[in-house]
């Protein structure tokens, strides 16, 4: 029995009519009837009773035919992930990521596109988890490992956090009691960074924010000192790093993907390119210690 035989049986099972099944398959009714007889002969069992009202599964058919629905679903899944044969790798890949990872992907986009020129990336900035199983997005960049066994995690690199101030202020190394920028309680996405700031700055913050893009903008405007990922702060000419943060604040970033979706050429190309570029820029993620930078 081949896949064509299974398609005929599935069509007959779904329609209950020889003529309807034949039309859906693009064959004649006599051909469908002959194929069914040949299949039944090869199995040594009658699968359908031919009644005036249509086709009725026999007891043997009732045991065998439900399996065809599972095979049809599996075939559809195969169709979703089957790589295209030949030609350049092209396609759209959606990535859910936080504002830090988004800025890094944008900063390194020329390098990523050089490795995957035919892939169009869509960045969806969010801290909430998009559902990879339901294909809400193709990729997730997060600082935590997945619990689901069908998800794969690729390490991007460890992101270090340093203390920054505005570059147009007098250069001073170390923490000072001047104004500082805190992190909000509401929708707190950086709990360790919040605790570090409150430990080292006992006074109330002059401003609190809940994301690193706002933190960076506030520091740049001279509102006060604040924590930033070194890869963002060091690359900003309007900022100066005044102290390295506690190494405990470093966070490993992961690229998460559904095992089946990874087989798609465009997704595979995007994953390989992003992982390679992040790893090549690992020194920027970790940042240069202030003492070395001053030499």
Residue pairs with C-beta under 8 A, 6 or more apart in sequence:
1 39
1 42
1 43
5 35
5 39
6 68
6 71
7 25
8 21
8 25
8 32
8 35
8 36
8 39
9 36
9 39
9 47
9 64
9 65
9 68
10 65
10 68
10 69
10 71
10 72
11 21
11 24
11 25
12 18
12 21
12 32
12 36
12 48
12 55
13 57
13 61
13 65
13 68
14 21
15 21
15 24
16 54
16 55
16 56
17 54
17 55
18 29
18 32
18 33
18 36
18 50
18 54
18 55
19 29
21 32
22 28
22 29
22 31
22 32
25 32
27 35
36 47
36 48
39 47
40 46
40 47
43 60
45 58
45 60
45 64
46 58
46 60
46 61
47 57
47 58
47 60
47 61
47 64
47 65
48 55
48 56
48 57
48 58
48 61
49 55
49 56
49 57
49 58
57 65
77 260
80 260
81 260
81 261
81 263
81 264
82 263
83 263
83 264
83 265
84 265
88 117
88 118
89 116
89 118
89 119
89 265
89 266
89 268
89 269
90 118
90 119
90 120
90 266
91 118
91 119
91 120
91 264
91 265
91 266
91 267
92 119
92 120
92 121
92 122
92 266
93 119
93 120
93 121
93 122
93 138
93 139
93 266
93 267
93 270
94 121
94 122
94 124
94 137
94 138
94 139
95 105
95 121
95 122
95 123
95 124
95 137
95 138
95 139
95 140
95 141
95 270
96 124
96 126
96 129
96 130
96 136
96 137
96 139
96 140
96 141
97 105
97 123
97 124
97 125
97 126
97 140
97 141
97 142
98 125
98 126
98 127
98 141
98 142
98 189
98 211
98 212
99 125
99 211
99 212
99 213
100 159
100 212
100 229
100 232
101 141
101 253
102 123
102 125
103 213
103 232
104 231
104 232
104 278
104 281
105 112
105 121
105 123
105 141
105 274
106 123
107 235
108 277
108 278
108 281
109 121
111 277
111 280
112 121
112 270
112 273
112 274
112 277
113 119
113 273
115 269
115 272
115 273
115 276
115 277
116 266
116 269
116 270
116 272
116 273
118 266
118 269
119 266
119 269
119 270
119 273
121 270
124 130
124 137
127 187
127 189
129 140
129 142
130 136
130 137
130 140
132 138
132 140
132 151
132 256
132 257
132 258
132 261
133 148
133 150
133 258
135 258
135 261
138 257
138 258
138 261
138 264
138 267
138 270
139 255
139 256
139 257
139 267
139 270
139 271
139 274
140 255
140 256
140 257
141 156
141 253
141 254
141 255
141 256
142 253
142 254
142 256
143 159
143 251
143 252
143 253
143 254
144 254
145 153
145 254
146 153
146 256
150 258
150 259
150 260
151 256
151 257
151 258
151 259
152 256
152 257
152 258
152 259
152 262
153 254
153 255
153 256
154 254
154 255
154 257
154 271
154 275
155 252
155 253
155 254
155 255
155 275
155 279
156 252
156 253
156 254
156 255
156 274
156 275
156 278
156 279
157 252
157 253
157 278
157 279
157 281
157 282
157 285
157 286
158 250
158 251
158 252
158 253
158 282
158 285
158 286
159 229
159 230
159 231
159 250
159 251
159 252
159 253
159 285
160 229
160 230
160 244
160 245
160 247
160 249
160 250
160 285
160 286
160 287
161 193
161 196
161 227
161 228
161 229
161 230
161 245
161 249
161 250
162 227
162 228
162 230
162 233
162 234
162 241
162 243
162 244
162 245
162 287
162 290
163 175
163 225
163 226
163 227
163 241
163 242
163 243
163 244
163 245
164 219
164 225
164 226
164 227
164 228
164 233
164 239
164 240
164 241
164 242
165 172
165 219
165 224
165 225
165 239
165 240
165 242
166 219
166 220
166 221
166 222
166 238
166 239
166 240
167 237
167 238
167 239
167 240
168 222
168 238
169 222
169 240
171 240
171 242
172 242
173 242
173 243
173 290
173 294
174 242
174 243
175 200
175 201
175 225
175 242
175 243
176 225
177 201
177 203
178 224
178 225
179 205
179 206
179 223
179 224
179 225
180 197
180 201
180 203
180 205
180 206
180 224
180 225
180 226
181 197
181 205
181 206
181 207
181 208
181 209
181 215
181 218
181 219
181 223
181 224
181 225
181 226
182 194
182 197
182 198
182 201
182 204
182 205
182 207
182 208
182 209
183 190
183 193
183 194
183 197
183 208
183 209
183 210
183 215
184 208
184 209
184 210
186 210
187 210
188 194
188 210
189 210
189 211
190 212
190 227
192 248
192 249
193 227
193 249
196 227
196 245
196 246
196 249
197 205
197 226
197 227
201 225
205 224
206 223
206 224
207 218
207 223
207 224
209 215
209 218
212 228
212 229
212 232
215 226
215 227
215 228
216 228
216 232
216 233
216 236
216 239
218 224
218 226
219 225
219 226
219 228
219 233
219 239
220 236
220 238
220 239
225 242
227 245
227 249
228 239
229 285
230 241
230 284
230 285
230 286
230 287
230 288
231 281
231 284
231 285
231 287
233 239
233 241
233 287
234 241
234 284
234 287
234 288
235 284
241 287
241 290
241 293
242 290
243 290
244 287
244 289
244 290
250 286
253 278
255 271
255 274
255 275
257 267
257 271
261 267
262 268
262 271
278 285
